[in-house]
């Protein structure tokens, strides 16, 4: 009898739960690099965008500018997610 979830899927669920708890307990400067590691480790780690938006909603000031242009953190994280997924497709990684 086969299992319902593979080891990799179980790991991804555990990581997502850990990140959700960490949002409330860990400083942002530790959590953001950990989210980037998850973004490179997992395929299509959309949780990166979800948790970045949640971090912005909880701790963001809403006043971000980049060279005079006002930016949106959810839009920025979505762009980062898409760019990194394109880069990962062009690099040689072990696909999970």
Helices and strands as residue ranges (DSSP letters): H 7-25, H 28-41, H 47-59, E 65-66, E 69-70, H 73-90
